Amino acid sequence: MLLKLSNLSLNVEVSKSKSRAPRYIFFIHGFTGNAEDWNEIIPSINPNYQCVSVDLIGHGKSDSPNEISYYNFSSISKQLKFIIYQFTNEPVAFVGYSMGGRIALNFAVDNPGQVLSLILESSSAGIEDEIQRLQRQNEDKSLAAYIENNTMENFVDYWMNIDLFSSQKLLSKDKLNKIRDNKLKNNKTGLANSLRGFGTGKMLPLYDKLKEFSQKTLLITGEKDTKYCNLNLRMSKIIPSSKHIILSNAGHNTHLEQPKVFIDTINSFLSEF
């Protein structure tokens, strides 16, 4: 479903809830992903929730404008608010993976009254050290230039083979091909501008704000992803109503590598509401 916000087209995919008065849960994919990333997950989510998966700007069927300002968090937050209000005025739940988790966390910290609960998969609260943050900005800029100067096929093959996703090599060839095909549906301009507008280096750290966030929060990481396990362990000690669950036999993308366990973990958390 394409939604029109001024001169932007933003795509969402909507499931059907069996509840007459469902709560809404919004799924936000990671960098190089799209709304279809959640197709294996959403059919098994608690039926009392209406599931909406979002194509972030620059991804999937949403627009990929040339103007960088559309990709910063302020603009993405306005886009999310617009999308949410097409469905409900009540507080909503979020599931965000990696970059999508950073976006969901930023939105939740800035708009706590609009958030029922928060599920973050392999996400971070930003880079505190200014020098390291600037270094990451430069790395993101270099990667954006690489995307623009190569074919999508070359970039996707490079991206799928970085160390962060090494555990995915254990997946079947058929599943890996489907992942690759799905990433190829994206747009070079959209991906490059996403890095420039809201790459990890552009995100301001949120640790000082997390202690004030009172909504229930579930942090999920894979045991093979040591870096993000450590980051989320720290976050879990700061966010008051949070818990951190580490899924066995999974790396950075737990919902891809261990979908059943991921679903069970989410549904257990949602049953608390």
PyMOL commands that set and color helices and strands:
alter all, ss='L'
color gray80, all
select helices_A, chain A and resi 35-38+42-44+68-71+73-85+99-110+112-114+130-149+152-160+163-170+173-183+188-198+200-202+207-210+226-238+254-257+259-270
alter helices_A, ss='H'
color red, helices_A
select strands_A, chain A and resi 2-5+8-14+23-28+49-54+92-97+115-121+216-222+242-247
alter strands_A, ss='S'
color yellow, strands_A
deselect
rebuild
show_as cartoon
